[in-house]
Amino acid sequence: MQNRVLYILLAAVASILILRASVFTVGEGQLAIKSVGGEIVDSNYQPGLHFKIPIINEVAKFDKRIITQFYPSERFLTHEQEQLNVDFYVKWRIDDLRRYYESTGGSEDVANARLGETIKDSIKSVVTQRTLQQVITADRAEFTQAMMKNARPSARELGVQLVDVRITKIDLPAQVRDSVFDRMRATFKAQAAKLRAEGAESAEATRAEASKEQTEILADAASQADQIRGAGDAAASGIYAKAYSKDPEFYAFYRSMRAYKDSIGTPGDVLVLSPDSAFFKYFKQPQAQR
């Protein structure tokens, strides 16, 4: 009886062990490959529980999330043969699991090493086409796009997708740094002088054009003012003539009163005239008839 219980327990343990060896789980952030003797049987597994044949089938799991790898400083030569030390990092993830497994053996370190060489070649191809000044002052987005464009085909051969490639630091070797900076300062100084000269020339042309427009506007305004003033004077003369024609005597009286006010209305003024002058007409005849 005891032996029978023991056999049942052993059978149950064996069954549990076989069952555990026959199943495997794939997490949300994982990819899995099932193979026989190194040959891939299946790689299309969704997250969850799956079955395999114990001992015969081998299962390898991989991270399907984005992987970030930083690389040490590498030296590159610019178009004018200036040396640059460049630090960079790469973000990638598995895109084609079968190809990734076949090209790297499923090793993340192998993938990082091969991607690093690919990115170095890409950086080299981009840097060698530019001068030192162009590399330092280049738009980082344009620089990154050029590297990604060159590196993507090689990354696809590894079964991975390049998510991002970034330059973290660009530095000059210590032995050439001062001379390069002096050359760059001289170049920027010459460019600044050129821009200032062009700006001064443009400002002078703008001022001359503005002065010309000002003269034309003032001349046009003066012409219009003369025309308006002439029209006003003509209208005033017409009104005066019309008023004079209606009552010449009153008009003459009004003008004389204005003349008296303007000529003898200020204290201290001296006016020398003949007593019989027509100027004193209304003093002599204050009730002159119309």
Phi and psi restraints in degrees (value plus and minus 20) as a CYANA .aco file:
   2 GLN   PHI     -85.1   -45.1
   2 GLN   PSI     -59.1   -19.1
   3 ASN   PHI     -83.8   -43.8
   3 ASN   PSI     -58.3   -18.3
   4 ARG   PHI     -84.3   -44.3
   4 ARG   PSI     -62.0   -22.0
   5 VAL   PHI     -83.5   -43.5
   5 VAL   PSI     -59.7   -19.7
   6 LEU   PHI     -83.7   -43.7
   6 LEU   PSI     -62.2   -22.2
   7 TYR   PHI     -84.2   -44.2
   7 TYR   PSI     -59.4   -19.4
   8 ILE   PHI     -83.6   -43.6
   8 ILE   PSI     -62.7   -22.7
   9 LEU   PHI     -83.8   -43.8
   9 LEU   PSI     -63.0   -23.0
  10 LEU   PHI     -82.9   -42.9
  10 LEU   PSI     -60.7   -20.7
  11 ALA   PHI     -84.5   -44.5
  11 ALA   PSI     -59.5   -19.5
  12 ALA   PHI     -85.7   -45.7
  12 ALA   PSI     -63.0   -23.0
  13 VAL   PHI     -83.3   -43.3
  13 VAL   PSI     -63.5   -23.5
  14 ALA   PHI     -82.0   -42.0
  14 ALA   PSI     -61.2   -21.2
  15 SER   PHI     -82.6   -42.6
  15 SER   PSI     -62.4   -22.4
  16 ILE   PHI     -83.0   -43.0
  16 ILE   PSI     -61.9   -21.9
  17 LEU   PHI     -85.6   -45.6
  17 LEU   PSI     -61.3   -21.3
  18 ILE   PHI     -85.4   -45.4
  18 ILE   PSI     -60.6   -20.6
  19 LEU   PHI     -84.6   -44.6
  19 LEU   PSI     -61.5   -21.5
  20 ARG   PHI     -86.3   -46.3
  20 ARG   PSI     -55.1   -15.1
  21 ALA   PHI     -95.1   -55.1
  21 ALA   PSI     -33.9     6.1
  22 SER   PHI    -117.2   -77.2
  22 SER   PSI     -25.8    14.2
  23 VAL   PHI    -145.3  -105.3
  23 VAL   PSI     135.9   175.9
  24 PHE   PHI    -169.9  -129.9
  24 PHE   PSI     135.0   175.0
  25 THR   PHI    -134.8   -94.8
  25 THR   PSI     126.3   166.3
  26 VAL   PHI    -137.9   -97.9
  26 VAL   PSI     102.6   142.6
  27 GLY   PHI     -99.7   -59.7
  27 GLY   PSI     152.5   192.5
  28 GLU   PHI     -82.0   -42.0
  28 GLU   PSI     -54.7   -14.7
  29 GLY   PHI    -120.8   -80.8
  29 GLY   PSI       5.9    45.9
  30 GLN   PHI    -145.9  -105.9
  30 GLN   PSI     136.1   176.1
  31 LEU   PHI    -141.8  -101.8
  31 LEU   PSI     132.5   172.5
  32 ALA   PHI    -158.9  -118.9
  32 ALA   PSI     128.6   168.6
  33 ILE   PHI    -147.0  -107.0
  33 ILE   PSI     114.7   154.7
  34 LYS   PHI    -130.3   -90.3
  34 LYS   PSI     109.8   149.8
  35 SER   PHI    -155.9  -115.9
  35 SER   PSI     142.6   182.6
  36 VAL   PHI    -149.7  -109.7
  36 VAL   PSI      93.6   133.6
  37 GLY   PHI      41.0    81.0
  37 GLY   PSI      13.4    53.4
  38 GLY   PHI      66.8   106.8
  38 GLY   PSI     -26.7    13.3
  39 GLU   PHI    -116.8   -76.8
  39 GLU   PSI     108.7   148.7
  40 ILE   PHI     -90.2   -50.2
  40 ILE   PSI     108.5   148.5
  41 VAL   PHI    -117.0   -77.0
  41 VAL   PSI     -64.6   -24.6
  42 ASP   PHI    -175.1  -135.1
  42 ASP   PSI     124.9   164.9
  43 SER   PHI    -157.1  -117.1
  43 SER   PSI     -16.1    23.9
  44 ASN   PHI    -120.5   -80.5
  44 ASN   PSI      58.0    98.0
  45 TYR   PHI    -134.4   -94.4
  45 TYR   PSI     110.1   150.1
  46 GLN   PHI    -107.3   -67.3
  46 GLN   PSI     139.7   179.7
  47 PRO   PHI     -76.8   -36.8
  47 PRO   PSI     115.6   155.6
  48 GLY   PHI     121.5   161.5
  48 GLY   PSI    -181.8  -141.8
  49 LEU   PHI    -116.0   -76.0
  49 LEU   PSI     115.1   155.1
  50 HIS   PHI    -158.2  -118.2
  50 HIS   PSI     143.3   183.3
  51 PHE   PHI    -134.0   -94.0
  51 PHE   PSI     134.3   174.3
  52 LYS   PHI    -168.4  -128.4
  52 LYS   PSI     146.1   186.1
  53 ILE   PHI    -111.4   -71.4
  53 ILE   PSI     100.3   140.3
  54 PRO   PHI     -76.8   -36.8
  54 PRO   PSI     125.6   165.6
  55 ILE   PHI      50.7    90.7
  55 ILE   PSI     -63.8   -23.8
  56 ILE   PHI     -95.0   -55.0
  56 ILE   PSI     -68.8   -28.8
  57 ASN   PHI    -109.1   -69.1
  57 ASN   PSI     120.5   160.5
  58 GLU   PHI    -136.2   -96.2
  58 GLU   PSI     119.4   159.4
  59 VAL   PHI    -139.8   -99.8
  59 VAL   PSI     110.0   150.0
  60 ALA   PHI    -140.7  -100.7
  60 ALA   PSI     115.7   155.7
  61 LYS   PHI    -134.3   -94.3
  61 LYS   PSI     127.0   167.0
  62 PHE   PHI    -157.1  -117.1
  62 PHE   PSI     134.5   174.5
  63 ASP   PHI    -101.9   -61.9
  63 ASP   PSI     103.8   143.8
  64 LYS   PHI    -115.9   -75.9
  64 LYS   PSI     -18.9    21.1
  65 ARG   PHI     -97.8   -57.8
  65 ARG   PSI     150.7   190.7
  66 ILE   PHI     -90.1   -50.1
  66 ILE   PSI     111.8   151.8
  67 ILE   PHI    -127.9   -87.9
  67 ILE   PSI     111.8   151.8
  68 THR   PHI    -130.2   -90.2
  68 THR   PSI     107.4   147.4
  69 GLN   PHI    -147.6  -107.6
  69 GLN   PSI     103.0   143.0
  70 PHE   PHI    -114.3   -74.3
  70 PHE   PSI     122.4   162.4
  71 TYR   PHI    -139.5   -99.5
  71 TYR   PSI     125.4   165.4
  72 PRO   PHI     -88.5   -48.5
  72 PRO   PSI     147.6   187.6
  73 SER   PHI     -81.4   -41.4
  73 SER   PSI     115.8   155.8
  74 GLU   PHI    -142.7  -102.7
  74 GLU   PSI     128.8   168.8
  75 ARG   PHI    -119.2   -79.2
  75 ARG   PSI     112.7   152.7
  76 PHE   PHI    -151.6  -111.6
  76 PHE   PSI     139.7   179.7
  77 LEU   PHI    -131.2   -91.2
  77 LEU   PSI     113.6   153.6
  78 THR   PHI    -100.8   -60.8
  78 THR   PSI    -197.7  -157.7
  79 HIS   PHI     -81.5   -41.5
  79 HIS   PSI     -54.3   -14.3
  80 GLU   PHI    -115.7   -75.7
  80 GLU   PSI       0.6    40.6
  81 GLN   PHI      47.9    87.9
  81 GLN   PSI      10.0    50.0
  82 GLU   PHI    -107.6   -67.6
  82 GLU   PSI     121.5   161.5
  83 GLN   PHI    -106.9   -66.9
  83 GLN   PSI     119.7   159.7
  84 LEU   PHI    -152.6  -112.6
  84 LEU   PSI     118.4   158.4
  85 ASN   PHI    -120.9   -80.9
  85 ASN   PSI     101.9   141.9
  86 VAL   PHI    -142.1  -102.1
  86 VAL   PSI     106.6   146.6
  87 ASP   PHI    -123.4   -83.4
  87 ASP   PSI     121.3   161.3
  88 PHE   PHI    -171.4  -131.4
  88 PHE   PSI     145.5   185.5
  89 TYR   PHI    -157.7  -117.7
  89 TYR   PSI     140.4   180.4
  90 VAL   PHI    -148.9  -108.9
  90 VAL   PSI     117.5   157.5
  91 LYS   PHI    -133.5   -93.5
  91 LYS   PSI     107.4   147.4
  92 TRP   PHI    -168.4  -128.4
  92 TRP   PSI     145.5   185.5
  93 ARG   PHI    -169.7  -129.7
  93 ARG   PSI     141.2   181.2
  94 ILE   PHI     -91.6   -51.6
  94 ILE   PSI     109.3   149.3
  95 ASP   PHI    -130.5   -90.5
  95 ASP   PSI     -63.6   -23.6
  96 ASP   PHI    -142.6  -102.6
  96 ASP   PSI      81.5   121.5
  97 LEU   PHI     -83.9   -43.9
  97 LEU   PSI     -62.0   -22.0
  98 ARG   PHI     -80.3   -40.3
  98 ARG   PSI     -69.4   -29.4
  99 ARG   PHI     -84.0   -44.0
  99 ARG   PSI     -59.8   -19.8
 100 TYR   PHI     -80.1   -40.1
 100 TYR   PSI     -65.1   -25.1
 101 TYR   PHI     -86.1   -46.1
 101 TYR   PSI     -60.9   -20.9
 102 GLU   PHI     -92.1   -52.1
 102 GLU   PSI     -53.2   -13.2
 103 SER   PHI    -107.0   -67.0
 103 SER   PSI     -47.2    -7.2
 104 THR   PHI    -138.7   -98.7
 104 THR   PSI     -25.0    15.0
 105 GLY   PHI      50.3    90.3
 105 GLY   PSI      -4.3    35.7
 106 GLY   PHI      59.3    99.3
 106 GLY   PSI      -8.4    31.6
 107 SER   PHI    -113.3   -73.3
 107 SER   PSI     101.8   141.8
 108 GLU   PHI     -86.0   -46.0
 108 GLU   PSI     -55.1   -15.1
 109 ASP   PHI     -84.9   -44.9
 109 ASP   PSI     -60.6   -20.6
 110 VAL   PHI     -83.5   -43.5
 110 VAL   PSI     -63.5   -23.5
 111 ALA   PHI     -81.3   -41.3
 111 ALA   PSI     -63.5   -23.5
 112 ASN   PHI     -83.5   -43.5
 112 ASN   PSI     -61.2   -21.2
 113 ALA   PHI     -84.1   -44.1
 113 ALA   PSI     -66.2   -26.2
 114 ARG   PHI     -89.7   -49.7
 114 ARG   PSI     -57.2   -17.2
 115 LEU   PHI     -84.6   -44.6
 115 LEU   PSI     -58.7   -18.7
 116 GLY   PHI     -79.5   -39.5
 116 GLY   PSI     -64.1   -24.1
 117 GLU   PHI     -84.9   -44.9
 117 GLU   PSI     -58.2   -18.2
 118 THR   PHI     -83.5   -43.5
 118 THR   PSI     -64.5   -24.5
 119 ILE   PHI     -88.3   -48.3
 119 ILE   PSI     -56.4   -16.4
 120 LYS   PHI     -81.7   -41.7
 120 LYS   PSI     -63.0   -23.0
 121 ASP   PHI     -83.1   -43.1
 121 ASP   PSI     -58.0   -18.0
 122 SER   PHI     -86.7   -46.7
 122 SER   PSI     -65.1   -25.1
 123 ILE   PHI     -81.8   -41.8
 123 ILE   PSI     -61.5   -21.5
 124 LYS   PHI     -80.4   -40.4
 124 LYS   PSI     -64.5   -24.5
 125 SER   PHI     -85.0   -45.0
 125 SER   PSI     -52.2   -12.2
 126 VAL   PHI     -98.1   -58.1
 126 VAL   PSI     -63.4   -23.4
 127 VAL   PHI     -88.6   -48.6
 127 VAL   PSI     -60.1   -20.1
 128 THR   PHI     -86.8   -46.8
 128 THR   PSI     -36.7     3.3
 129 GLN   PHI    -110.3   -70.3
 129 GLN   PSI     -22.2    17.8
 130 ARG   PHI    -146.6  -106.6
 130 ARG   PSI     134.1   174.1
 131 THR   PHI     -99.6   -59.6
 131 THR   PSI     149.2   189.2
 132 LEU   PHI     -79.3   -39.3
 132 LEU   PSI     -63.9   -23.9
 133 GLN   PHI     -83.0   -43.0
 133 GLN   PSI     -60.1   -20.1
 134 GLN   PHI     -86.6   -46.6
 134 GLN   PSI     -56.6   -16.6
 135 VAL   PHI     -86.7   -46.7
 135 VAL   PSI     -63.8   -23.8
 136 ILE   PHI     -91.9   -51.9
 136 ILE   PSI     -58.8   -18.8
 137 THR   PHI    -114.9   -74.9
 137 THR   PSI     -18.3    21.7
 138 ALA   PHI     -87.4   -47.4
 138 ALA   PSI     131.4   171.4
 139 ASP   PHI     -87.0   -47.0
 139 ASP   PSI     103.1   143.1
 140 ARG   PHI     -81.5   -41.5
 140 ARG   PSI     -55.5   -15.5
 141 ALA   PHI     -83.4   -43.4
 141 ALA   PSI     -63.3   -23.3
 142 GLU   PHI     -84.9   -44.9
 142 GLU   PSI     -61.4   -21.4
 143 PHE   PHI     -81.1   -41.1
 143 PHE   PSI     -65.3   -25.3
 144 THR   PHI     -85.0   -45.0
 144 THR   PSI     -62.1   -22.1
 145 GLN   PHI     -81.8   -41.8
 145 GLN   PSI     -59.8   -19.8
 146 ALA   PHI     -83.7   -43.7
 146 ALA   PSI     -62.1   -22.1
 147 MET   PHI     -85.7   -45.7
 147 MET   PSI     -65.0   -25.0
 148 MET   PHI     -81.8   -41.8
 148 MET   PSI     -60.9   -20.9
 149 LYS   PHI     -81.2   -41.2
 149 LYS   PSI     -60.4   -20.4
 150 ASN   PHI     -94.2   -54.2
 150 ASN   PSI     -51.0   -11.0
 151 ALA   PHI    -111.8   -71.8
 151 ALA   PSI     -40.7    -0.7
 152 ARG   PHI     -79.7   -39.7
 152 ARG   PSI     -65.9   -25.9
 153 PRO   PHI     -77.0   -37.0
 153 PRO   PSI     -63.7   -23.7
 154 SER   PHI     -87.0   -47.0
 154 SER   PSI     -55.8   -15.8
 155 ALA   PHI     -85.7   -45.7
 155 ALA   PSI     -59.2   -19.2
 156 ARG   PHI     -83.2   -43.2
 156 ARG   PSI     -53.3   -13.3
 157 GLU   PHI     -84.5   -44.5
 157 GLU   PSI     -45.0    -5.0
 158 LEU   PHI    -106.5   -66.5
 158 LEU   PSI     -25.7    14.3
 159 GLY   PHI      60.3   100.3
 159 GLY   PSI       0.8    40.8
 160 VAL   PHI    -141.1  -101.1
 160 VAL   PSI     139.2   179.2
 161 GLN   PHI    -130.7   -90.7
 161 GLN   PSI     106.3   146.3
 162 LEU   PHI     -97.3   -57.3
 162 LEU   PSI      99.5   139.5
 163 VAL   PHI    -110.1   -70.1
 163 VAL   PSI     -61.1   -21.1
 164 ASP   PHI    -183.0  -143.0
 164 ASP   PSI     127.9   167.9
 165 VAL   PHI    -152.9  -112.9
 165 VAL   PSI     105.6   145.6
 166 ARG   PHI    -151.5  -111.5
 166 ARG   PSI     119.4   159.4
 167 ILE   PHI    -107.5   -67.5
 167 ILE   PSI      99.7   139.7
 168 THR   PHI    -111.2   -71.2
 168 THR   PSI     -48.1    -8.1
 169 LYS   PHI    -177.9  -137.9
 169 LYS   PSI     118.2   158.2
 170 ILE   PHI    -142.1  -102.1
 170 ILE   PSI     102.2   142.2
 171 ASP   PHI    -154.9  -114.9
 171 ASP   PSI     138.0   178.0
 172 LEU   PHI    -123.9   -83.9
 172 LEU   PSI     125.4   165.4
 173 PRO   PHI     -78.7   -38.7
 173 PRO   PSI     125.0   165.0
 174 ALA   PHI     -79.5   -39.5
 174 ALA   PSI     -54.3   -14.3
 175 GLN   PHI     -91.4   -51.4
 175 GLN   PSI     -39.3     0.7
 176 VAL   PHI    -137.2   -97.2
 176 VAL   PSI     -20.8    19.2
 177 ARG   PHI     -81.6   -41.6
 177 ARG   PSI     -67.7   -27.7
 178 ASP   PHI     -83.4   -43.4
 178 ASP   PSI     -65.7   -25.7
 179 SER   PHI     -85.1   -45.1
 179 SER   PSI     -59.0   -19.0
 180 VAL   PHI     -85.8   -45.8
 180 VAL   PSI     -64.1   -24.1
 181 PHE   PHI     -83.7   -43.7
 181 PHE   PSI     -58.1   -18.1
 182 ASP   PHI     -82.6   -42.6
 182 ASP   PSI     -62.7   -22.7
 183 ARG   PHI     -83.9   -43.9
 183 ARG   PSI     -62.7   -22.7
 184 MET   PHI     -85.3   -45.3
 184 MET   PSI     -59.7   -19.7
 185 ARG   PHI     -81.2   -41.2
 185 ARG   PSI     -63.4   -23.4
 186 ALA   PHI     -83.1   -43.1
 186 ALA   PSI     -61.2   -21.2
 187 THR   PHI     -84.5   -44.5
 187 THR   PSI     -65.9   -25.9
 188 PHE   PHI     -85.1   -45.1
 188 PHE   PSI     -55.5   -15.5
 189 LYS   PHI     -84.9   -44.9
 189 LYS   PSI     -62.6   -22.6
 190 ALA   PHI     -83.7   -43.7
 190 ALA   PSI     -62.0   -22.0
 191 GLN   PHI     -83.5   -43.5
 191 GLN   PSI     -60.3   -20.3
 192 ALA   PHI     -84.4   -44.4
 192 ALA   PSI     -62.3   -22.3
 193 ALA   PHI     -82.8   -42.8
 193 ALA   PSI     -60.8   -20.8
 194 LYS   PHI     -83.4   -43.4
 194 LYS   PSI     -64.7   -24.7
 195 LEU   PHI     -84.5   -44.5
 195 LEU   PSI     -59.4   -19.4
 196 ARG   PHI     -83.7   -43.7
 196 ARG   PSI     -62.2   -22.2
 197 ALA   PHI     -83.2   -43.2
 197 ALA   PSI     -64.3   -24.3
 198 GLU   PHI     -83.5   -43.5
 198 GLU   PSI     -58.4   -18.4
 199 GLY   PHI     -85.6   -45.6
 199 GLY   PSI     -61.6   -21.6
 200 ALA   PHI     -83.9   -43.9
 200 ALA   PSI     -62.0   -22.0
 201 GLU   PHI     -82.7   -42.7
 201 GLU   PSI     -63.6   -23.6
 202 SER   PHI     -84.6   -44.6
 202 SER   PSI     -59.8   -19.8
 203 ALA   PHI     -84.6   -44.6
 203 ALA   PSI     -61.6   -21.6
 204 GLU   PHI     -83.3   -43.3
 204 GLU   PSI     -63.1   -23.1
 205 ALA   PHI     -83.1   -43.1
 205 ALA   PSI     -60.0   -20.0
 206 THR   PHI     -84.9   -44.9
 206 THR   PSI     -62.7   -22.7
 207 ARG   PHI     -83.5   -43.5
 207 ARG   PSI     -62.3   -22.3
 208 ALA   PHI     -82.3   -42.3
 208 ALA   PSI     -63.1   -23.1
 209 GLU   PHI     -84.2   -44.2
 209 GLU   PSI     -61.0   -21.0
 210 ALA   PHI     -85.7   -45.7
 210 ALA   PSI     -60.2   -20.2
 211 SER   PHI     -83.9   -43.9
 211 SER   PSI     -61.2   -21.2
 212 LYS   PHI     -81.3   -41.3
 212 LYS   PSI     -66.3   -26.3
 213 GLU   PHI     -83.6   -43.6
 213 GLU   PSI     -58.5   -18.5
 214 GLN   PHI     -81.7   -41.7
 214 GLN   PSI     -65.7   -25.7
 215 THR   PHI     -80.7   -40.7
 215 THR   PSI     -64.2   -24.2
 216 GLU   PHI     -84.0   -44.0
 216 GLU   PSI     -62.2   -22.2
 217 ILE   PHI     -84.9   -44.9
 217 ILE   PSI     -64.5   -24.5
 218 LEU   PHI     -85.0   -45.0
 218 LEU   PSI     -61.2   -21.2
 219 ALA   PHI     -83.3   -43.3
 219 ALA   PSI     -63.2   -23.2
 220 ASP   PHI     -84.1   -44.1
 220 ASP   PSI     -61.1   -21.1
 221 ALA   PHI     -84.7   -44.7
 221 ALA   PSI     -61.6   -21.6
 222 ALA   PHI     -83.7   -43.7
 222 ALA   PSI     -60.8   -20.8
 223 SER   PHI     -82.6   -42.6
 223 SER   PSI     -65.0   -25.0
 224 GLN   PHI     -84.9   -44.9
 224 GLN   PSI     -58.1   -18.1
 225 ALA   PHI     -84.2   -44.2
 225 ALA   PSI     -62.0   -22.0
 226 ASP   PHI     -82.2   -42.2
 226 ASP   PSI     -61.2   -21.2
 227 GLN   PHI     -83.5   -43.5
 227 GLN   PSI     -64.8   -24.8
 228 ILE   PHI     -85.4   -45.4
 228 ILE   PSI     -62.3   -22.3
 229 ARG   PHI     -83.2   -43.2
 229 ARG   PSI     -62.1   -22.1
 230 GLY   PHI     -82.1   -42.1
 230 GLY   PSI     -63.2   -23.2
 231 ALA   PHI     -83.4   -43.4
 231 ALA   PSI     -58.8   -18.8
 232 GLY   PHI     -86.4   -46.4
 232 GLY   PSI     -63.1   -23.1
 233 ASP   PHI     -82.7   -42.7
 233 ASP   PSI     -61.4   -21.4
 234 ALA   PHI     -82.9   -42.9
 234 ALA   PSI     -62.3   -22.3
 235 ALA   PHI     -84.7   -44.7
 235 ALA   PSI     -61.0   -21.0
 236 ALA   PHI     -84.2   -44.2
 236 ALA   PSI     -62.8   -22.8
 237 SER   PHI     -81.5   -41.5
 237 SER   PSI     -60.5   -20.5
 238 GLY   PHI     -82.6   -42.6
 238 GLY   PSI     -61.5   -21.5
 239 ILE   PHI     -86.3   -46.3
 239 ILE   PSI     -63.7   -23.7
 240 TYR   PHI     -81.1   -41.1
 240 TYR   PSI     -65.0   -25.0
 241 ALA   PHI     -83.1   -43.1
 241 ALA   PSI     -60.4   -20.4
 242 LYS   PHI     -84.2   -44.2
 242 LYS   PSI     -63.8   -23.8
 243 ALA   PHI     -84.9   -44.9
 243 ALA   PSI     -61.2   -21.2
 244 TYR   PHI     -84.1   -44.1
 244 TYR   PSI     -59.6   -19.6
 245 SER   PHI     -86.4   -46.4
 245 SER   PSI     -48.6    -8.6
 246 LYS   PHI     -95.2   -55.2
 246 LYS   PSI     -58.0   -18.0
 247 ASP   PHI    -171.3  -131.3
 247 ASP   PSI      59.1    99.1
 248 PRO   PHI     -79.7   -39.7
 248 PRO   PSI     -58.4   -18.4
 249 GLU   PHI     -85.7   -45.7
 249 GLU   PSI     -62.9   -22.9
 250 PHE   PHI     -85.2   -45.2
 250 PHE   PSI     -59.6   -19.6
 251 TYR   PHI     -82.6   -42.6
 251 TYR   PSI     -62.1   -22.1
 252 ALA   PHI     -84.5   -44.5
 252 ALA   PSI     -61.0   -21.0
 253 PHE   PHI     -81.6   -41.6
 253 PHE   PSI     -64.2   -24.2
 254 TYR   PHI     -82.3   -42.3
 254 TYR   PSI     -63.4   -23.4
 255 ARG   PHI     -86.0   -46.0
 255 ARG   PSI     -55.7   -15.7
 256 SER   PHI     -86.7   -46.7
 256 SER   PSI     -61.1   -21.1
 257 MET   PHI     -81.8   -41.8
 257 MET   PSI     -60.0   -20.0
 258 ARG   PHI     -84.8   -44.8
 258 ARG   PSI     -59.5   -19.5
 259 ALA   PHI     -86.3   -46.3
 259 ALA   PSI     -60.9   -20.9
 260 TYR   PHI     -79.2   -39.2
 260 TYR   PSI     -64.6   -24.6
 261 LYS   PHI     -83.8   -43.8
 261 LYS   PSI     -63.7   -23.7
 262 ASP   PHI     -92.7   -52.7
 262 ASP   PSI     -47.9    -7.9
 263 SER   PHI    -118.4   -78.4
 263 SER   PSI     -55.1   -15.1
 264 ILE   PHI    -144.6  -104.6
 264 ILE   PSI      -2.1    37.9
 265 GLY   PHI    -111.3   -71.3
 265 GLY   PSI     -21.4    18.6
 266 THR   PHI    -127.4   -87.4
 266 THR   PSI     108.5   148.5
 267 PRO   PHI     -78.8   -38.8
 267 PRO   PSI     119.8   159.8
 268 GLY   PHI      71.5   111.5
 268 GLY   PSI     -29.7    10.3
 269 ASP   PHI     -94.6   -54.6
 269 ASP   PSI     126.3   166.3
 270 VAL   PHI    -142.2  -102.2
 270 VAL   PSI     106.5   146.5
 271 LEU   PHI    -143.8  -103.8
 271 LEU   PSI      99.6   139.6
 272 VAL   PHI    -126.6   -86.6
 272 VAL   PSI      93.3   133.3
 273 LEU   PHI    -160.3  -120.3
 273 LEU   PSI     139.3   179.3
 274 SER   PHI     -93.0   -53.0
 274 SER   PSI     120.8   160.8
 275 PRO   PHI     -80.1   -40.1
 275 PRO   PSI     -50.0   -10.0
 276 ASP   PHI    -114.0   -74.0
 276 ASP   PSI      -1.8    38.2
 277 SER   PHI     -87.3   -47.3
 277 SER   PSI     125.9   165.9
 278 ALA   PHI     -84.8   -44.8
 278 ALA   PSI     -34.3     5.7
 279 PHE   PHI     -83.4   -43.4
 279 PHE   PSI     -49.6    -9.6
 280 PHE   PHI    -118.6   -78.6
 280 PHE   PSI       4.3    44.3
 281 LYS   PHI     -74.1   -34.1
 281 LYS   PSI     -68.5   -28.5
 282 TYR   PHI    -102.4   -62.4
 282 TYR   PSI     -29.7    10.3
 283 PHE   PHI     -96.6   -56.6
 283 PHE   PSI     -56.3   -16.3
 284 LYS   PHI    -100.4   -60.4
 284 LYS   PSI     -56.3   -16.3
 285 GLN   PHI    -145.5  -105.5
 285 GLN   PSI      49.2    89.2
 286 PRO   PHI     -82.9   -42.9
 286 PRO   PSI     -38.4     1.6
 287 GLN   PHI    -136.2   -96.2
 287 GLN   PSI      22.4    62.4
 288 ALA   PHI     -79.8   -39.8
 288 ALA   PSI     120.2   160.2
 289 GLN   PHI    -100.2   -60.2
 289 GLN   PSI     131.6   171.6
